[in-house]
């Protein structure tokens, strides 16, 4: 596995691979890798000739007072996991943006709701870093997890709208044995917070069960979800159209719907979602 530690090194490597006719797959991450990240690598590995993983904690997508400065890091563990997954190049730049960087990418509509409502600028940061990473890696396929459902929708829209020459692949959410969605941020949780964090997926699955049993009324589904949710603060619990992410008032079998939640356990904000 090659370790690439600058944007220029990444670009050179990718250009050489593409000149040799290699198909490049890419998994962008912020590191502290876990089996959720590994699942994205495993999904792409058989579909590409060269697999690139980036580890970069992108300051543009963190707001003031968020956890940029304490985001967990494990460079050795990350490299070992990538090697195990047959990654060809690990792109781990200390800085990603050139001097005078002055571009940002905004995807309107999808980014004002859900996480975007309480994290202004977050998805702009995500779209901007991904646009730059797609350029540097020259990838033809890039994988993102359903765990960050809104992020996946935003990036699909960006790639479509800007006609970027790559395909976005979505991957199922990977959970711990007790149902909690795997996340690098789970490391922040105390034992009691980790115990209560199970209530987030319980609330979502509870809503999923009621919907499967025939409940169509979104207010009733949300009331049920809230009754199961034991968090220090609920950022949102919502049911939206899976394509446009706009709130629904009722379920319609013809319209795919998604239930999403974001909640704080202590100072840690966790997100999760399920299909309805
Ligand atoms: P992050 O390092 O948290 O920015 O995540 C990098 C990528 O891994 C994103 O596409 C995430 O959606 C994906 N990811 C993170 N956690 C999970 C999980 N539990 N299951 C599936 N994908 C995940």
Boltz pocket constraint, residues with backbone or C-beta under 6 A from the ligand:
constraints:
  - pocket:
      binder: B
      contacts: [[A, 28], [A, 29], [A, 30], [A, 31], [A, 36], [A, 37], [A, 39], [A, 40], [A, 143], [A, 144], [A, 145], [A, 146], [A, 147], [A, 148], [A, 171], [A, 172], [A, 173], [A, 174], [A, 175], [A, 181], [A, 182], [A, 183], [A, 184]]
      max_distance: 6.0
